[in-house]
C-alpha cells in the first residue's frame, strides 16, 4: 500500500514566535535620510511564558531579551565588551575634538571636504544597516575635521569682514556641523542616551549662536543663521518632551509585559480574555503618548503597533494582526529604510503571518514576496552568510515546495545552507542545528521530485547534525534542545527510512525504522504512565506516531516477503489507531489510517494466496474509507477496490487452474495464461517481484505443456505460436529476475528464449 501521508509537510527553521525589535525609548521624529536604530537579534522561543525583560534602559517590548549586536552569534559578554569599547572610542573622539578646538589650524578647504563627505556617507550607511555605535564613530571623525575647518574659517571671517566668500564658506561648514550633530543626536536618542543627544543639539545651536557672520551688501546670511537656531530649538524641545515621557512610557510597556506573562500562566479563558483587554488598553495609552511625544512615524510607534499585531496573532485574529503589522512596517520603511534590520524583521514577521493564514493563493504569494525582501534586507545588513538570511530563504523555499515549484525550492534551500555554513558552529562552539531542518526540507523536496538518492543524502546529513548536537549536549551536561531531542530525531529517522526504502535498500530501511520505533515506544510508555488511564492529547499523539512507525516497518517487511511479521505489525498499528480515535469525542481522524492498515493486512493475505481472507479485510477497509467520506475516484479508494477485484479473480484463477488437469491446450487455458501475464506485469510494476514470478511460473508451466502436446505432431512447421508464447514468457521471467539482480538465472532464461525465437526463423535483425 502507499505510504501514510503523515508528518510529511516541511517545517520551518523557526516557527512563528513573538519576537520584536528593540524599542526606541524616547523620541525624535527621525528624518528619512538618517536611518538608524540598534541591531536586531531574533529571539527564538519555544512557547510558554515570555522571557525576562532586558535590563537595558530602553523601553521594553515583546522581545524583552533582545540585545544590540553587530554580529548575530555573539554572546552577551562579547556584546557588552564590544559596546564598552565603542563607548570608550566615542568618548575619546569627543575628547580629542574638544582639544582640537583649542588649537589653531589652517583651513584645508577641498581636501577636507572630500574626506568629510566620505566619512558622512559611511556613517549614514552604517546607521541605515542598524550599526549605530559604528556610525557615531564615523560621524565624530567627520565632525573633528569640520570643527578644524570651522575654527579656521571663524578667524578668517573675523579678519576679513569685507570678503563675502569667507561668510559663505563659514555658513556651509556650520550647516554641515549642525547636520552631523543632528544625526548624532538622533542616534543617541535611539540608543537611549538623552544627555548626549541633548548636548549634541545644543552644540549645533551654539555654532549658529556664536556666528561671526555679518551682513554684507548683496550677501546677507544672517536670516539663515536665525533659521538654524530655530531648528535646533525645535529639536531640543522635541527631545525634552520625549525625555519627560520616557519613564511613563517605559512603565506602561513593562506593565504590558507583566500582563502578558499572566496570560501565559493562566488557563482560565475568562481570565485570559480579561488580561488581553487590559493589555490592549495599556498599549492604546502607550501609543497615544508616543504619537504625541515622538510623532506618528517614529520607530517606537512601529514597535508598539507590532506589539498589537503579536497579541492579535496569539488570539487567532489574523486580519487584525496583519493590519497592525502592515502599519508597523510602513513606518519602519519610511523612517529607517528598506534595508534596516528592524525593517527586515518586520518583513519576515509579516511574511510569517500571511504564511500562517494561507486563506488563499494570494496569501502564499504575499508571504513569498515578504520573505524575499527580508532576505535581501538581511543580506545588506549581515552579508550572505548569515543565519537570518538562511532562515528567510528556508521559509520561502517551504512555500515553493507547497506550490510544487521544486526547482526554485532547491535553489533557495541550497542558498540557505550556504548562509548557514559559517554559523553551523556558534562563537561558544555550540553546534547550530538550524541547518538540520534545512537539510530535511531539501530531502522533502528531492523526495517529491522522485530523486530518492538525493533525498536520502539530505536526510542523512540532517541526522548527522542532530546526533552531533545531541552528543555535544550530553558531553557538556547542557539541556538537549528541541532541535535534537528524541521526537525530532525520530522524525528525521522516519524520513530517512522512507527515502532509503524508495532506493530499494529495504534491509537498511528496516534498521532505520527500528531505531525510530525504539524512541516512539519509549514515548508511548511514558505518555501512558503519566495519563493514569485518562484521555489525553499527549497519549493520543504518542499512539499515532507509534502506529505510523509500525506501518512503515510493516511495508518494508511485506516487500521483503516476510508476510507473517508484516501482518502482525499492520494489526498492531490498526489497534493503536482505533484506540487513539476512541479517545476523541469528534473528528475521528484515523479512519483513513485504519483503512490503510487493513489494506496492508489484506495485501499480506493476498500474497500468501489467501484470497478469501483478503476479500474480507479489503471490504472492511472500504467501509472505513466510505465512513470517512473518501470519494470513489480517490486514488486510495481505487487501489483498495482494485485489490479486492484481484483477490476475487485469484479465487477464480486458483479454481480454474485446479480444474484444468491435463487440458492445458484448451482455449480456456489460453485465456487464463493471458490473465496471468497481466497479473504478473501489474505485480512487477508494484515491485512485488516474488509474487510476479510465482504467477508467471504458472503461466509458463501451462504454455510448456501446450507446446509439448503440439510438438507431438511431426508435420507442424517450426514457427508455431505456442513456441513464441513460451519464448515471450521466458523473456518476461528474465526481466523480473534482472530487477531482482539475479543476473545468472536471467541470462540463462534469455538464452533459452533466443534459441526458441531462432528456431521459429527469427534473426538478430528482427525487431
N, C-alpha and C positions, 0 to 999 in steps of 0.2 A: 504493500500500500504506500501511498505518498506520505511524505513527512508531515508531521503535525505542524501547522502554521502557528507556532507558539514561541514567544520570546525572540522573534526574528527581526523586529523593526530596529533600525540603527539608533544608537543613543548619541547624546552629546558628551563632549568632554565635561562640560559644566551645565547642569540643569539650571532652570531659571532661579536665580537667587536674589534676595532683596539687597542688592548692593548699590550704594550711592557714591557719587564722587565726593571729595572733601568739600565741605561747605565753606563759602566765603562768610566771614564773620562780621564784617562791617562794610560800610559801603560807599563807593563812588559809582556813579553811572559811568562804566568803563567805555572808553572810546573804541570804536571798531578797529582802529589801526594799531592799538596797543593791546594785543591779545595775550592775556596772561592769567594763570592760575597755578595752583600746585599740581603735581603729578598725581596720577590715579593708580592705585593698586587694587585690582579687583579682589573682593573679599569672598572667598569660596566658603560657603556654609552648607551644612548638610541638613539643616532643618532644626527644629526646636527653638529655644529662646534666642533672641538676638545677642550678639556678643557685647562685651563690656564697652562703655563709651571710651573714646580716646581721652587721654589726659591732656591733650592739646588745648590751647586757648581758643581754638576755632569753635564755631558753632557746631555742636554735634548733629550728625544727620543719621540716616538709616544705616549707613556703613560706618559704625562707630569705631571700628578698629583699623580703619584705613590709615595709611601713613604716607607722607611725602616720599618721593624717591626719584632717582634718575636712572635706576636700573631695576628691572622687575624682580630679580631674585635676591635682592639684598636683604640681610637680616635687620632686625630693629636696631641692634647695636651699631652695625655698619652705617645705617641710615642716620642715626643720631650723630655718629662721629663725622660723617660727611657734612651734615648740616652745621655742626660746630665749626668745621674748617671753613665752610662757606661764609659763616657769620664773621669769623676772625678775618677772613680775606676782605670782606666788605668794609669792616671797621678800619682795617689797615689802609685800604684805598682811600676811605674818607679822611683818615688822619693825614695821609700824605697830601691829599688835595688841599686840606686846610693849611698845611705848611707851605705849599706852593704859592698860596695867595700872599705870603709874606715876602716872597722873593720877586725880584724884578726879572722879567724875561722878555726877550724880543718877540714881536708879533710875527709868527711864522707863515701866516696867510694861507695860500692854496695847499701847501704841503700838509698842514694840519687838517685842513678841511676834508681832504680825501680820506685820511685815516679815521677822522671822526665819523664820516658817513659810513665807512666800513664797520666800525665798531657799533654804531647805532643799528645798522642793518642786521648784524649778527645777534645783537641783543633782542631786537624785535622778533627775529625768527625763533630764538630760544624761548622767548616768552610765549609765542604762539604755539609752541610744542610742549608747554607745561613745565618748562625748566626755569622757574623764576629766580632761584638763587644765582644760577649762572648768568642769567640775563642782567641782573642787577650789577654783577661784577663788570660786565662789558659796558653797561651804561656809565658806571663810575670811571672807567678808563677813558671813555669819550668825554665825560664831564671834566676830568682832570685837564685834558688838552684844551677844552673850551674855556675853562677858567683862566688858564695861562693867556689865551688869546684875549679874553675879556679884560684881564688886568692890564695887558699891554695896550689895548685899544682905549681903555679908560684914561691912561696917561696921555695918549696921543690926542684924544678929543680935548682934554684939558689944556694941552699945549698948543693946539691948532683949532681954536674956536671958529675960525672963518672958513675952514675946509669941510664942505658937506660930506665928502666921501668917507671921512672917519666916523661921522654921525651914522651914516648908513651902515657901515661895517659893524659898528658897535651894536646897532639895533638888531642886525641879522644874528650876531653871535649871542646877544642877550636873549632873543627869542628862542634860539636853539638851546641855551641853558635852561630856560623855563620849560621848554618842551621835554627835555630829558628829565628834569626834576619832576615834572608832572607824571611822566612814565614811571619813574622810580616810586613816586608816591602811590600810584595805583598798584604796583607790585607789592609794596609794603602793606598796603591795605588788604590785598588778597591774602597775605601771609599773617595778618592779624597784628602787625607791628604799627599800632596807631601813632605812637610817639614819633617814630621815624618818618611815617607818612606825612604827618603834620609839619615836621621840621623841614622835609623836602619842599613842601608847598610854601612855607614861609621863606625859605631861601630864594625860591623862584620869585616871590613877591619882592624881596629885598633887592634883587637885581634891578628891578624896574624902579623901586623907590630911590635907590642910590644912583639913578641915571645921571650921567654928566651931560646928556644931550641937551642942547639949547636950540631954540627956534632960529632958523636961517632962512633968509628970503628964498622962497620957492621950494624949500625942503624942510617942512615942519613935521618932525616925528613925535612931538610931544603928545598928540592925541593917541598914538599907538601905544605909548608908554602908559598912559592912563587906562587904556583898554586892557593892557596886560595885567596891571594891578587889579583891575576889577575882576578879571577872570580868575586870578589867584584867590581873591577874596571869596568869590563864589565857591571855589573848590574847597577852601578851608571851611566855609560854612557847611558844605555838604559832609565833609569829613567829621566835623564836630557833631553834627546831627546824627550821623551813623554811629559815632563813638558813644553818644549819650544813650542810644537804644540797644547797644550791644549786649549788655547784661540781661536786659529783659528778653531780648530775642533768644539769647543762649538758654535762659531758664525755660522758656516755652518749649524749645526743641528738646531739652533734657527731659521735660515732663512728658512729651510725646513718646520719647524712647521708653521711659518707665511704664507708660500706659501700654505700649506695645508688648513689653515683657509680660505684663499681666495678662494680655490677650493670649499669649502663647502658654501661659501657666494654667489657664482655666479651660475646662471642657464644657462648662455650662453655656449653652447657646445664648440664653438671655443676657448673662453677664458679659459674654464676648461682644454682643451687639451693643450693649451699653458702653463698653470700653471703646469700641470703634467710633461711636458717636462722639465720645469725649475727645478722642484723638483728632477727629475731623474739625471739631470746634476749636481746639488748640491750634491746629495748623492754619485754619482760616484767620485766627488772630495774628499768628506769626506772619502770614502772607500780607495782611493788611499793613502791619508795622513795617515790613520790609519794602513794600512798594512805596510807602511814604518817605522812608528814610534813605532808601537805596535807589529807588527808581524802578520802573516796571520791567526793565530789560537787564537787570543785574544778575550775575550767575547765582547769587544766593537765592534769588527768587526762583530761578530754574531748579535749584536743589529742592526747594520746598514743594514745587509742583511735581517734581519727581517722587517725593515722599507721598504725595497724594496718589500718584499713579500706582505705587507699590502697594499701598493699602487697598486700593480698589482691586488690584490684581489678586490679592490674598482672598478677597471676598467673591472672586469669580465674576467681577463686574468689568469684563474686558473692554466694553465700549468706553466706559469712563477712564479706565486705566490707559488705554491707547490715546484718548483725548488729552489727558494731562501730560503724558509723556511727549506727545507731539508739541504741546505748548512749551515744555521744558527744552526740547531740542531746538525749537525755533529761536529761543532766547540765546542759547549757547552758541548756535551758529552765528547769530548777529554780533554778539559781544566778544566771543573768543575765536571764532572762525571754525571752518570745517575740520581742520587737521589738529585741533587741540585734543589732548587725551580725554578731557571731560566730554567733549562732543563725540569722540569715538565711543566712549562708554554709553552715551545716550543713544547713538545709532544702534549699538549692539542690543541694548535692553529693549528698545522699541521693536527691533527685529525679532527678539525672543517672544514678545507679546503677540505679534502677528503670527509667528510660528506656532505658538501655543493655541491660538484661537482657530486658525485654519477653517474659517467659516466657508470659504470658497477658494478657488484657484488664485483669485486676486490677492488674498492674504499671503499665500505662499510666495507669489511674485514680489510682493512688498517686502517680505522677510528676506528674500534673496538679495534684493537691492540694498536693503539696510545693512545686512551682513557684509556685502561687498564694499560699501562705503566705509564701514567700520574697519575693515581690513586695510583699506587704503590709508585711513587716518592713523591707525596704529603703526603702520609701516613708516609713515612720515615721522612719528614720534620716537619709535624704538628700533627702526630698521627691520629688514625682512626676517631676521632670525630672532623672533620674539614669540613667547608662548601666547601672548594676547592675539597676535596675528594668526598663530596656529589654531587657536580656539575658534575664531571667527570663520576661518577657512573650513574647518571641520563642520561647523554648524551649517554653513552654506552648502557643503557637499551632501549632508544628510538630506536636505530638501531636493537636491538634484537627483539623489537616489530614488526618493519617493516619486519624482516626476519621470523616472526611468531615463534620465539623462546621464547614463553611466559613464560615457567618455569624459564629460565635463566634471562629474563627481570624482573620477580617478585623478584628473588633473588637480583639482582643489585639494584632495586628500594628500597627494604627493607633495604639493607645496606646503601643506600643513605639517607634514613630517619633517620637511627641511627647516621650517620655522621652529619646530620643537627640538631640532638637533642639538643646539647649544644649550638648551635648558633641560636636557634629559637628566643632568645631574646638577642640582642647585648648589649655591655657594657653600652650604654646610655639608656637601657631599651626600645629601639625601636624594635617592633616586626619584625622579619626577615620573609619575605613572600616567600623566595625561596622554602621552603619545601611545600608550597601550590601547586606549579607546579609539584613537585614530586608526591604528592598525586593524582593530576589529571592524570598524566601518569600511575600511578598504577591503577586508575579507568578505564582508557582506556584499559589497559592490561587485567584486570579481565573481562571487557565487551566483549573483543574479545574471551575470553575463556568461554563465556556464564555463568560466575559467577556473576550474576547481583546483588546479595545481597552484595558481597564483593565490587563490583564496586560502588554501592550506598554508602556504608560506606566510601570508599576512597574519592569520590566526596564531600560528606558531610563534611569530615574533611578539605578538601581544602577550601570549602566555609566558614567554621568557622574561619579559619586562616585569610582569606581575609577580612571578615567582622570585625574581631577584630582589624586588622591593620587599616582598614578604620575608625573605631570609634576612635581609638587612635589618628590618624592624625587629625581628626576633633576636638577632645578634646584639642590637643596641638596647634591647629592652624597652623600645618605644611602642606605643599603641599601633596596631595594624589599621591602616586607613581603609576606607570603603573601596578604594580602587584596587586593593589586593586582598580583600577579605575572602572568606570561604565562598560566599554566594557569588561574588564576581569571578573568582577562579573557576567555579563550577560552570558558570555561564560560558566562559571562554572555552572550557574543555568540551562542552556540548557542541559549540560552533565548530571547533577544531575537529571533533569527531564526525560531524556532518560532512565537512569538506573532505576528510580522509575517506569516508565511505564512498563519496562521489568519485574518488580516484581509484576505486575498486581495491583499496588496501583494507580489506574487511577485518583482518586479524588486528591490525593497528587501531582501527576504529573501535573494535570491541574493547581493547585495552584502555583507550582514552575514555570511552563511555563509562567503563567500570570505575575509573578514577573519579569521575563526576558523581557516579552513583554512591560511592562511599560518603561523599560530602553531603549529598541530599538525604541519605538515610540518617545521618547524624542529625541534620537539621530537623527532620521529621520526628525523630525520637525526642529531641529537646522540646519541640513545639507541643508534642503530645503530652509530655510530662507537665509542662507549665500550664496547659489548658485545664488539667484536672477533670477531663471528661466534658468540659463545657465547649460550646461552639465558639470558635474564634477565627478571625481572618487569618492570623498567623498560621494556624493549623491547616486551614483550607489551602492556603498558598503553598505550604510545605508539601501537602499531599499532591497538589497539581504538579509541582516541579519534580517530585519523585516519580509520579506516574509518567510524565513526559520522558524522563531519562530511561525508565524501564521500556517504554515503547520504542525508543531509539535502539536500545540493545536488542530487543526482540526482532526488529527489522534486520539488523546485521546477522543475527543467528539464523533467521529464516533464509536469507540469501546464502549463508554458508551451508545450508541444508540440515541444520540442527533443529528440526521441526518441533521435537518434543519440548526442548528448552524454550524455544521461541513462543510456543503456545502458552506455556506456564507464565512467561513474562507478560505476554499480552493480557492474560487473565488477571494477573496482579495489578497491572495498570488500570484495567477496567474496574476492578473493585475499588481502587483508590479514587478514581473519578466519580464513581457512584456515591461513595461515602462523602466526598467533598461536596457534591451537589446537594446531598441530603441536608447539609448544614446551612444551605442558603434558602431563605424564605421566598426568594424570587430570583429571576434571571438565572435559570438553570443553564449556565454557560458551558457545561461539559457534555451536552448532548452529542455534539459532533465528535468530540474526542472519544466518547463511549462507542459511537458508531464505527470509528476508525479502529479501535481496539478489537471490536467484534469482527470487523472485516479482516483484520490480521489473523485472528483465530480461524476464521473461515478459510483463509489462504493456506494456513498450515494443514487443515483437513484436506483441502483440495490437492495439495502437493503430495499428500500421503494417499491420494486417490480414495479418500473417504468422502465421496461426493454427497451422500445422504446427510452426513453431519454438517458439511459445508453449506448445503442449501438451508438448513435450519438456522445456522448462525448468520448467513447473509440476509435472510429475511428479517431477522431481528435487527440487524444493522440498518436496514432500510427503514424500519419503523422509527428508530431514533432520529434518522435524518428527516423523516416526514414530520415528526412531532416538533422538531426544531424549525421547520419551515424551509428546508433546503429545496429549491426548485428542481424539477425533473431534468432540466438541461444543465444543471451544475455538474462540473467535471467529476466531483466525488460521487454524486448520485449515479451518474452514468457508469462510472467504473465499478461500483458495487453491483449494479444491475447486470453489467456485462459478466462479472464473475459468477453471479447467480445463474445466468444463462449458460455459461461454460460448464458449471457444475451439473446442471440438468443434462447438457449434452454429454458430459462424461459418463453419467449413468447409462444413457442410451448406448454410447460407444462401447462401454465395457460389456453390456449385454449382447450387443450385436457381434462383437469380436468373439465372444464366447460361443455364440450360436453358429458362427461361420464353419467351424470344423475344417473339413478338407475342401470346402467350397470357396477357395481363395481366388478363383478365376471369375467369379460372378460379377455382374455389374454392381451389385450391392457392395462387394469388396472394393471395387474401384472407387466408388463414391466415398467409402469410409477412408481410404488412403488419402484422397484429396482433402477431406476434412482434417485428417491428421497432419497433412502438410501445413494447412492454415493454422492449426493449433500450435504446431511446433514453431512456426515463424513468429507468432504472437508471443509465445513464451520466451523466445530468443530476444526479441525486442525489449522485453521487460527485464532481461538479464537473468532469467530463470533457466540457466543452461542445462542443468541436470534434468529438469522436467522436459525440456525441449528434446533432449537426446532420448529420453525414455519414450516419448511419443513417436519420435522419428524411427526408433528401433523397431517398434511395432509395425509401422508403415513399411519399413524395409523388409521385414520378415514376410509380410503379405505379398509384396512385389517379387521377392525372390521365388516364392512358391509359385506365383503365376508364371514367372519366366521359366522355371524348371518344367512346368507342365507343357508350355508352348514349345520348348526345345525338343520334346519327345517326337514332334513331327519333323521328320528328316527333310521334307520338301519345302519347309519355310525358308525365306530369304534371311540373310544375316541381320539386316537392319529392321528388326521387328520393334514395335512400340514398347513392348514390355522391357526390352533391354535398355532402351533410352530412359524409361521410368526409373529403373534400378540405378543407372548412372547418375541421373539427376538427384536421386535421394542420397547417394554416396557423396556427391558434391555438397549438398546441404549439411550432411552429417559432418564432413570435414570442416566446413565453415564454422560450425559451432565449436568444434574441438580447437580450432585456431583461436577463437575467442577465449577459450579456457587455457590457452598456452600449452595445449597438449599437441606439440608440433609433430612428433613422430607418428602418432596414430593418424593425425590429419593427413600427413604426407602419404601414408600407406593407402588410405581410402581414396585420395586424389589420384594416385597412380592406377588403382583399380578402375576408377571411373574413366580415366583417359583410355585405358585399354578397351573398355566396353564401347566408348564412342568411336574409337578407331576401327573396331570390328564391325561397326554399323556403317563404315565407309566415310566417316568424317576425317578431315585432316587438320593440321595446326593452323591453316589459313581460314578455316571456317569460323564464323562468329560463335 
